[in-house]
Amino acid sequence: MIDSASSEHAELKFFHSVRVFYVLAVACGIVLSYCLFQLVEIVFAGREGLAPLTRAVILIPLVVGCSSFAIFCTSRMNLQKAVLIISADGIWMPATMPQLLPWTSVSQITLVGEYGSLKNIAVISRGSLDPETHSQVTKASHGGSVPQSLVISPALLRNIKTDDLLALMKRYHKKFGSTPDEDSGPPGQPTFHSSSWTGIEE
């Protein structure tokens, strides 16, 4: 949980969760070992298949070996680089975006995902986004289902809950997302700020 008073104007950096990557590594090791075992069984036993004891003798070392290799590869990864940076200027994913997405280019921040799936955060950009920034957002989202949006997976981040990250991003957007035109407003008309269209309650 991030203290709102201390982080209101600060630049905040978020890192990949090491635990999640190790769990994924073990899962990949198990899948790989099973595929290799199926190949061995087809080559050496054909349709008859291997005896149960032989299957265990082959499968167990494969699972241990592939999982260990996957864990070793994960340990060699650099997980100490920030993958998400939030500041007063905007939001930035250094690994996939050459430059940050300004809060003034963001129209809405919302949760996506349903039917028990993991919740992601979609940072939906304005329709007036320039082509270069639009291309960066699309690449960073890996073809997300929400059009013209930057999709962030909090489950892959270290020491932050989805609801906390969503609230934090909305707070930054509410404070720094107004454009000069919105701040001034037409003569004789009320001033509208970013919170009026993000659904954030005053």
C-alpha positions, 0 to 999 in steps of 0.5 A: 500500500502506497501512502497517498500523502508522500506519493502525490507529487513523487516519481514512483517506480514499479518492478516485476514481481520475482515470485510471479516469474519463478512460478511461471518458470516452474510452470513452463518447465513442467509443460516442456518436460511433458512435451518432451516425454510425449515425444520420447514415448512416441519414438520408443513405445509407439501406440502401446506406450511405456510401462507405468514404472518406466514412465515415472523413471523418465518423467520425474527427471525430466520435470526436475531438469526442465524446471531447474533449467527454467528457474536458472534462466529466470535467475539470470534475468534482470528484474531490478529495472523499473517496468512502470514509472508514474510521475507528475508528467505522465506514465511510462513503461521504459521497456516498451515505450521510448517516451512517457504518455502525458496525463493530458493525453489520457481520457480515462483509467479503468479496470478490464477483465471479467469472469474471474480473470485477472484484472488489468488496468487500461489507460485509455488515451484521447482520440487526438493522440499523435500517430507516434505516441499511438503506435507506442501505446499499441506496442506496449499493450501487446495488442490489448482488447481495449482500443487505443489504450495502455494495458497494465497487469498489476499481478506482474508487479512487486508489492502493489495491489490492483486497487491501490495502483488504480487509485494512485493512477486516478489520483495523478490523472485527476491532478495533472490530466487537465489541459490548458483549454480545459482549465480555462474553459469557454467564456461564461461556461463552467470549468471542467477538469479531468475528473468529470470524465474519468468517473472519479468522485470528488 
